[in-house]
Amino acid sequence: MSIGAQQRLWNTAIQEYNGANVLEIGYLFQKAYWHHGYAIEAAAACKDYAFNVLGTAEVYSLIKETNAASRKVAQRNGMTVNGTFSKKYRYYEKERVHLAYLVKNPTRAADHKNSQCTVVSSILTKYNQSK
């Protein structure tokens, strides 16, 4: 089964976590495309791009605690839980607990703080210039 562009969404985006802007791997598929391996394939490609093209030292996936399928994708992508946080959505009355999954680039581990800030800053600058 092939999957068209209108049926999928995955990205590497900048999100706020723990008071800092971090690169996050996210994915969202229509239910008909769940459990076909697309999410892990997309997440692995995003990680590869972040590490090998952007040169970042680490990437996150910020996942609702109750989302077992997304948690499994993060784990299969080499990520481990780095922390937890709560987030309130405008369409839910209660805050939702999230897990922050993290994977570090093994070739950039020593300078991860500086490279993460540099990459995020560079992406934000390019975005702002494009407006």
N, CA and C of each residue as an Amber inpcrd file, in Angstrom:
protein
   393
   0.8560000  -1.1760000   0.0000000   0.0000000   0.0000000   0.0000000
   0.8970000   1.2320000   0.0000000   0.6770000   2.1250000  -0.9340000
   1.4320000   3.3680000  -0.9200000   0.6530000   4.4010000  -0.1100000
   1.3780000   5.4060000   0.3000000   0.7570000   6.4420000   1.1240000
   1.0070000   7.7900000   0.4660000  -0.0530000   8.5230000   0.1940000
   0.0610000   9.8140000  -0.4660000   0.3550000  10.9340000   0.5130000
   0.8040000  12.0510000  -0.0120000   1.1890000  13.1880000   0.8200000
   0.0430000  13.6870000   1.6890000  -1.1920000  13.6040000   1.2020000
  -2.3280000  14.1000000   1.9710000  -2.6950000  13.1820000   3.1410000
  -2.1360000  11.9720000   3.2060000  -2.4650000  11.0460000   4.2780000
  -1.4140000  10.9750000   5.3730000  -0.3510000  11.7330000   5.2790000
   0.7130000  11.5960000   6.2570000   1.2070000  12.9670000   6.7190000
   1.8640000  12.9410000   7.8480000   2.5360000  14.1360000   8.3360000
   3.6260000  13.6900000   9.2860000   4.8250000  14.0580000   9.0010000
   5.9230000  13.8910000   9.9370000   6.8330000  15.0790000   9.7530000
   7.5230000  15.4250000  10.7780000   8.3490000  16.6070000  10.6770000
   9.3870000  16.6440000  11.7810000  10.3370000  17.4980000  11.5720000
  11.2480000  17.8890000  12.6300000  10.9160000  19.3500000  12.8880000
  10.4860000  19.6620000  14.0840000  10.0190000  21.0060000  14.3950000
  10.7070000  21.5240000  15.6550000  10.5790000  22.8030000  15.8630000
  11.0960000  23.4080000  17.0860000   9.9450000  23.5070000  18.0770000
  10.1510000  22.9580000  19.2660000   9.1490000  22.9940000  20.3270000
   9.8140000  23.5070000  21.6010000   9.0020000  24.0360000  22.4860000
   9.5310000  24.4380000  23.7840000   9.4220000  23.2660000  24.7520000
  10.5140000  22.9820000  25.4070000  10.5450000  21.9450000  26.4370000
  11.5090000  22.3760000  27.5230000  11.0480000  22.3520000  28.7470000
  11.8940000  22.6280000  29.9050000  12.5920000  23.9880000  29.7960000
  11.8630000  24.9750000  29.2680000  12.3950000  26.3330000  29.1780000
  13.3330000  26.5890000  28.0190000  13.4550000  25.6590000  27.0950000
  14.3610000  25.8330000  25.9560000  13.6620000  25.4170000  24.6630000
  14.1310000  25.9450000  23.5540000  13.6690000  25.4930000  22.2470000
  14.4810000  24.2660000  21.8610000  13.7950000  23.1890000  21.5040000
  14.4650000  21.9400000  21.1310000  13.9160000  21.4530000  19.7940000
  14.7040000  20.6570000  19.0940000  14.2240000  20.0180000  17.8750000
  13.4120000  18.8020000  18.2670000  12.2200000  18.7010000  17.6900000
  11.3420000  17.5810000  18.0150000  10.9570000  16.8300000  16.7530000
  10.9730000  15.5070000  16.8430000  10.4500000  14.6570000  15.7870000
   8.9900000  14.3830000  16.1190000   8.1070000  14.6960000  15.1910000
   6.6900000  14.4390000  15.3900000   6.1120000  13.6970000  14.2020000
   5.0050000  13.0190000  14.4110000   4.3630000  12.2750000  13.3390000
   2.8850000  12.1740000  13.6340000   2.0940000  12.2110000  12.5730000
   0.6460000  12.1170000  12.6870000   0.1310000  11.4830000  11.4100000
  -0.6270000  10.4130000  11.5450000  -1.1660000   9.7070000  10.4020000
  -2.6650000   9.4990000  10.5820000  -3.3760000   9.4290000   9.4730000
  -4.7680000   9.0250000   9.5480000  -4.8090000   7.5820000  10.0320000
  -5.8580000   7.2400000  10.7350000  -5.9640000   5.9310000  11.3670000
  -5.7800000   4.7650000  10.3860000  -6.2150000   4.9330000   9.1590000
  -6.0810000   3.8640000   8.1620000  -4.6200000   3.4920000   7.8960000
  -3.6930000   4.3870000   8.2480000  -2.2770000   4.1450000   7.9770000
  -1.4760000   3.7650000   9.2260000  -2.1660000   3.5700000  10.3400000
  -1.4890000   3.1250000  11.5630000  -1.0390000   1.6750000  11.3960000
   0.0040000   1.3110000  12.0930000   0.5010000  -0.0720000  12.1780000
   0.9920000  -0.6300000  10.8390000   1.5360000   0.2480000  10.0050000
   2.1390000  -0.1840000   8.7390000   3.6430000   0.0890000   8.7130000
   4.1950000   0.6240000   9.8100000   5.6280000   0.9060000   9.8560000
   6.0100000   2.2780000   9.3370000   5.0300000   3.0820000   8.9070000
   5.3450000   4.3960000   8.3550000   5.9380000   5.3370000   9.4030000
   5.4190000   5.2970000  10.6070000   5.8700000   6.2410000  11.6380000
   7.3340000   6.0200000  11.9990000   7.7550000   4.7700000  12.1980000
   9.1520000   4.5350000  12.5480000  10.0630000   4.8870000  11.3720000
   9.6170000   4.6040000  10.1660000  10.4150000   4.9640000   8.9970000
  10.5840000   6.4800000   8.9020000   9.5020000   7.2050000   9.1170000
   9.5570000   8.6670000   9.0630000  10.3850000   9.2340000  10.2120000
  10.1940000   8.7060000  11.4160000  10.9340000   9.1930000  12.5810000
  12.4300000   8.9470000  12.4160000  12.7930000   7.7950000  11.9040000
  14.2120000   7.4870000  11.6870000  14.8110000   8.4220000  10.6380000
  14.0430000   8.7290000   9.5870000  14.5260000   9.6510000   8.5590000
  14.7040000  11.0560000   9.1260000  13.7810000  11.4920000   9.9740000
  13.9080000  12.8100000  10.6010000  15.1240000  12.8680000  11.5090000
  15.3570000  11.8060000  12.2650000  16.5350000  11.7570000  13.1450000
  17.8110000  11.8180000  12.3110000  17.8590000  11.0440000  11.2520000
  19.0220000  11.0360000  10.3690000  19.2640000  12.4260000   9.7880000
  18.2080000  13.0900000   9.3510000  18.3360000  14.4320000   8.7980000
  18.8420000  15.4200000   9.8550000  18.2650000  15.3520000  11.0370000
  18.6790000  16.2680000  12.1090000  20.1520000  16.0770000  12.4650000
  20.5920000  14.8360000  12.5360000  21.9770000  14.5600000  12.9140000
  22.9580000  14.8150000  11.7730000  22.6410000  14.3260000  10.5780000
  23.6170000  14.3310000   9.4940000  23.5640000  15.5400000   8.5780000
  22.4200000  16.2220000   8.5070000  22.3160000  17.4070000   7.6640000
  22.3540000  18.6800000   8.5120000  21.4990000  18.7340000   9.5370000
  21.4780000  19.9180000  10.4050000  22.6500000  19.9320000  11.3790000
  23.1840000  18.7620000  11.6960000  24.3300000  18.6750000  12.6050000
  23.9850000  18.8680000  14.0620000  22.7320000  18.6370000  14.4270000
  22.3400000  18.8070000  15.8220000  22.8500000  17.6450000  16.6690000
  22.9740000  17.8810000  17.9430000  23.5030000  16.8670000  18.8510000
  22.4210000  16.0150000  19.4830000  21.1650000  16.4870000  19.4470000
  20.0860000  15.7280000  20.0790000  18.7520000  16.1350000  19.4950000
  17.8110000  15.2000000  19.5320000  16.4350000  15.4860000  19.1310000
  15.4930000  14.8410000  20.1340000  14.3180000  15.4110000  20.2520000
  13.3030000  14.9670000  21.1940000  12.0610000  14.4900000  20.4530000
  11.2530000  13.7170000  21.1370000   9.8620000  13.4720000  20.7830000
   9.0670000  13.6930000  22.0680000   8.1090000  14.6110000  22.0190000
   7.2950000  14.9760000  23.1810000   5.9390000  14.3080000  23.0030000
   5.6690000  13.3010000  23.8360000   4.5490000  12.3910000  23.5950000
   3.6470000  12.2950000  24.8190000   2.3280000  12.3210000  24.5620000
   1.3870000  12.1090000  25.6660000   1.6720000  10.7630000  26.3170000
   1.6330000  10.7530000  27.6280000   1.9270000   9.5460000  28.3950000
   1.0310000   8.3700000  27.9880000  -0.1920000   8.6520000  27.5870000
  -1.1550000   7.6040000  27.2490000  -1.0330000   7.1080000  25.8040000
  -0.1590000   7.6990000  25.0170000  -0.0300000   7.3350000  23.6080000
   1.0130000   6.2240000  23.4470000   0.5800000   4.9920000  23.7060000
   1.4890000   3.8420000  23.7020000   2.1380000   3.6220000  22.3380000
   1.4010000   3.8180000  21.2570000   1.9550000   3.5800000  19.9210000
   3.0910000   4.5560000  19.6080000   2.9000000   5.8320000  19.9170000
   3.9560000   6.8210000  19.6690000   5.1540000   6.6020000  20.5780000
   4.8970000   6.1750000  21.7950000   6.0000000   5.8670000  22.7070000
   6.8430000   4.7250000  22.1440000   6.1750000   3.7380000  21.5910000
   6.8800000   2.5940000  21.0080000   7.7310000   3.0320000  19.8090000
   7.2000000   3.9270000  18.9920000   7.9620000   4.4500000  17.8540000
   9.2240000   5.1570000  18.3600000   9.0790000   5.9990000  19.3710000
  10.2400000   6.7110000  19.9230000  11.2880000   5.7230000  20.4360000
  10.8480000   4.7070000  21.1390000  11.7790000   3.7150000  21.6700000
  12.4810000   2.9720000  20.5360000  11.7520000   2.6000000  19.5060000
  12.3590000   1.9130000  18.3540000  13.3160000   2.8310000  17.6090000
  13.1480000   4.1360000  17.7670000  14.0280000   5.1140000  17.1290000
  15.2400000   5.4320000  18.0090000  15.4490000   4.6420000  19.0640000
  16.6190000   4.8010000  19.9150000  16.4710000   5.8260000  21.0160000
  15.2570000   6.2880000  21.2570000  15.0260000   7.3410000  22.2440000
  14.6920000   6.7440000  23.6090000  15.0490000   7.4790000  24.6420000
  14.7070000   7.1000000  26.0080000  14.0610000   8.2940000  26.7020000
  13.2880000   8.0110000  27.7450000  12.6060000   9.0780000  28.4780000
  13.6330000   9.9260000  29.2080000  13.5480000  11.2300000  28.9810000
  14.4630000  12.1980000  29.5850000  13.7800000  13.0210000  30.6630000
  12.4340000  13.0500000  30.6730000  11.7040000  13.8380000  31.6520000
  10.2110000  13.7990000  31.3690000   9.4540000  14.4420000  32.2450000
   8.0080000  14.5400000  32.0690000   7.5840000  15.9900000  32.2340000
   6.4350000  16.3130000  31.6800000   5.8620000  17.6470000  31.8460000
   4.3660000  17.5530000  31.5960000   3.6430000  18.5510000  32.0220000
   2.2030000  18.6130000  31.7990000   1.8980000  19.7450000  30.8390000
   0.8950000  19.5220000  30.0150000   0.5040000  20.5180000  29.0280000
  -1.0150000  20.5730000  28.9790000  -1.5470000  21.7810000  28.9790000
  -2.9930000  21.9640000  28.8960000  -3.3520000  22.3850000  27.4770000
  -4.2750000  21.6440000  26.8950000  -4.7740000  21.9550000  25.5690000
  -6.0840000  22.7180000  25.7110000  -6.3490000  23.5850000  24.7940000
  -7.5710000  24.4000000  24.8990000  -8.8380000  23.5720000  24.7870000
  -8.7670000  22.4040000  24.1700000  -9.9620000  21.5780000  23.9990000
 -10.1170000  20.4930000  25.0600000  -9.1900000  20.4140000  26.0230000
  -9.3200000  19.5020000  27.1560000  -9.3940000  20.3260000  28.4400000
 -10.1610000  19.8720000  29.3750000 -10.2510000  20.5910000  30.6470000
  -9.0290000  20.3550000  31.5170000  -8.4890000  19.1580000  31.4720000
  -7.3660000  18.8070000  32.3430000  -6.0510000  18.8580000  31.5880000
  -4.9800000  19.0630000  32.3550000  -3.6470000  18.9680000  31.7740000
  -3.3440000  17.5170000  31.4280000  -2.5490000  17.3270000  30.4050000
  -2.1320000  15.9940000  29.9780000  -0.6470000  15.8190000  30.2830000
  -0.3080000  14.6810000  30.8690000   1.0920000  14.3800000  31.1650000
   1.7690000  13.9100000  29.8790000   2.9410000  14.4450000  29.6250000
   3.7380000  14.0820000  28.4570000   5.0930000  13.5440000  28.9180000
   5.6680000  12.7090000  28.0830000   7.0200000  12.2070000  28.2920000
   7.9210000  12.8380000  27.2410000   9.0870000  13.2610000  27.6720000
  10.0770000  13.8170000  26.7510000  11.0890000  12.7260000  26.4380000
  10.9980000  12.1910000  25.2210000  11.9660000  11.1940000  24.7630000
  13.1280000  11.9230000  24.1010000  14.3230000  11.4120000  24.2800000
  15.5330000  12.0570000  23.7780000  16.4640000  11.0130000  23.1730000
  17.1180000  11.3950000  22.0970000  18.2250000  10.6030000  21.5510000
  19.3390000  11.5900000  21.1950000  20.5500000  11.2070000  21.5310000
  21.7080000  12.0580000  21.2560000  22.4810000  11.5220000  20.0680000
  23.0200000  12.4390000  19.3070000  23.8570000  12.1070000  18.1690000
  25.1920000  11.6020000  18.7010000  25.5430000  10.3510000  18.4600000
  26.7860000   9.8090000  19.0380000  28.0400000  10.5180000  18.5510000
  27.9830000  11.1690000  17.3980000  29.1730000  11.8700000  16.9060000
  29.2750000  13.2960000  17.4230000  28.2310000  13.7760000  18.1020000
  28.2370000  15.1590000  18.5930000  27.9980000  15.2570000  20.0910000
  28.0900000  14.1670000  20.8100000  27.7290000  14.1450000  22.2280000
  28.5320000  15.1340000  23.0650000  29.7890000  15.3090000  22.7670000
  30.6500000  16.1610000  23.6040000  30.2430000  17.6240000  23.5650000
  29.7320000  18.0950000  22.4330000  29.3930000  19.5210000  22.3270000
  27.8980000  19.7410000  22.1370000  27.0850000  18.8700000  22.7400000
  25.6550000  18.8990000  22.4520000  24.9610000  20.1910000  22.8270000
  25.2990000  20.8430000  23.9110000  24.5950000  22.0720000  24.2930000
  24.8480000  23.1880000  23.2900000  26.0950000  23.3870000  22.9050000
  26.3990000  24.4630000  21.9630000  25.8100000  24.1960000  20.5940000
  25.9230000  22.9820000  20.0870000  25.4060000  22.7110000  18.7480000
  23.8870000  22.7820000  18.7130000  23.2160000  22.3310000  19.7750000
  21.7510000  22.4020000  19.8190000  21.3070000  23.8590000  19.7480000
  21.9050000  24.7050000  20.5330000  21.5450000  26.1290000  20.5300000
  21.8380000  26.7520000  19.1720000  22.9620000  26.4130000  18.5670000
  23.3400000  26.9630000  17.2720000  22.3640000  26.5380000  16.1900000
  22.0070000  25.2650000  16.1570000  21.0780000  24.7620000  15.1370000
  19.7100000  25.4020000  15.3000000  19.1740000  25.4180000  16.5010000
  17.8510000  26.0060000  16.7390000  17.8780000  27.4940000  16.4050000
  18.9080000  28.1880000  16.8200000  19.0270000  29.6120000  16.5210000
  19.0850000  29.8540000  15.0190000  19.8320000  29.0290000  14.3100000
  19.9510000  29.1520000  12.8600000  18.6050000  28.9220000  12.1760000
  17.8770000  27.9140000  12.6120000  16.5710000  27.6200000  12.0190000
  15.5920000  28.7630000  12.2860000  15.5740000  29.2730000  13.5040000
  14.6770000  30.3820000  13.8340000  15.0280000  31.6300000  13.0260000
  16.3110000  31.8980000  12.8510000  16.7380000  33.0570000  12.0710000
  16.2770000  32.9270000  10.6260000  16.4800000  31.7560000  10.0200000
  16.0390000  31.5470000   8.6310000  14.5400000  31.6770000   8.5100000
  13.8020000  31.1520000   9.4840000  12.3490000  31.2550000   9.4590000
  11.9120000  32.7230000   9.5150000  12.4760000  33.4640000  10.4460000
  12.1050000  34.8770000  10.6030000  12.4640000  35.7000000   9.3690000
  13.5650000  35.3620000   8.7060000  13.9610000  36.0890000   7.4960000
  13.0200000  35.7970000   6.3250000  12.3980000  34.6220000   6.3490000
  11.5050000  34.2450000   5.2570000  10.1420000  34.9030000   5.3430000
   9.8340000  35.5090000   6.4700000   8.5180000  36.1480000   6.6370000
   8.4290000  37.4560000   5.8820000
